[in-house]
């Protein structure tokens, strides 16, 4: 599939990326002061000229036929709001493959969903029409953009059945920003909930509530991970702070984990006696 262009955005890094422009005539390099991932992606889309945009974050990996499979999916589902694929989480201790449905409706997306940014393909015209990604969101800008795309197109996203992207999770970065992530998802879900209530869409109201509960539970577990990391670094204040914030995300998770921890310690003590 030779007909492509690649716009690389250097978002204020300190790396020497001067070599990028020499890789291939279809590859161009754009430098800007550090402005965050949303402005970097928006800049790339503004510079691109192709009708479809496929994203790739710097630490993720595309499989060799990712673009060809995306075009096949577009041909099969031309009216979809966007196109994506199954993807693989690559974590320090384990790997996991996504299980997205063949088509993800707005209701599914709110209740259970999400898509890997590096697996998503969108129409450039649609991306520009909705205003791209919000620069004030640092953690869930891709999720919020997908909601607006599906609302704009009044259509679901289409999903390629194959795993075409590897999403890399580094060390403790999944838990490091859990509090900001929780705050942003609360805002985004709150806006969606208000819209659904005003429109009398009870199925979307239920989906918002389900999805927010699921995400806040996840953020609480990430808080526990962050507390463990802080404790291992002899940062008692940071550990306690993470637990307090986790309590605000979902107190039930903290209660369950506290009971489980107490049981493990009691079992270990009895075993030594």
Buried (B, 14 or more C-beta within 10 A) or exposed (E): EEEEEBBBBBBEEEEEEEEBEEEEEEBBBBEEEEBBBBBBBBBBBEEBEEEBBBBBBBEBBBBEEBBEBBBEBBEEBEEBBBBBBBBBBBBEEEEEEBEBEEEBBBBBBBBBBBBBBBBBBBBBEBBEEBEBBBBEBBBBBBBBBBBBBBBEBEBBBBBBEBBBBBBBBEEBEBBBBBBBBBBBBBBBBEEBBEBBEEEEBEEBBBBBBBBBEBBBBBBBBBBBBBBBBBBEEEBEEBBEBBBEBBBBBBEEBBEEBEEEEEEEEEEEEEEEE
